Amino acid sequence: MNKIDLHNSIIEHSSFTFARSGGKGGQNVNKVNTKVHLTLPISKICGITDEERNRLKIKLSSIINSEDCLFINVDDERHQERNRAIALSRIENRIVQALQVSKRRIKTKPTKTSKERKLKFKKIRSNIKKNRAKIEY
């Protein structure tokens, strides 16, 4: 996957709708459409294989609607253009993170020294608790 192709594909195939957003802005909130809704069909993303598309569908299932489109809403800023840029960068970051394959964890056993250290700590703790008991005369 080439990051430049992905970026261009996202910009080319994403569609924006705008709405009035709450939050800061005073009276301006009631008359300017600054909230951005970005939708991007998964099938239109260029530069990824079918296997990667399936991985996207699994990992990003929380932001995929019934038409297999990724969606994201942004109303962080007071300006529509800034919100649009934030939406594009967020969707790109989410896609890149979802496509990364993490290394499998190799199971390891505790070493002999670590087992002994653990037992030593348990003994000390046990003695502390034993010394708290009431003393019989």
Secondary structure, DSSP 8 states (H G I E B T S, - for coil): --HHHHHHHHHHH-EEEEE---SSSGGGGGT---EEEEEEEGGG-TT--HHHHHHHHHHTGGGB-TTSEEEEEE--SSSHHHHHHHHHHHHHHHHHHHH------------HHHHHHHHHHHHHHHHHHHHTS----
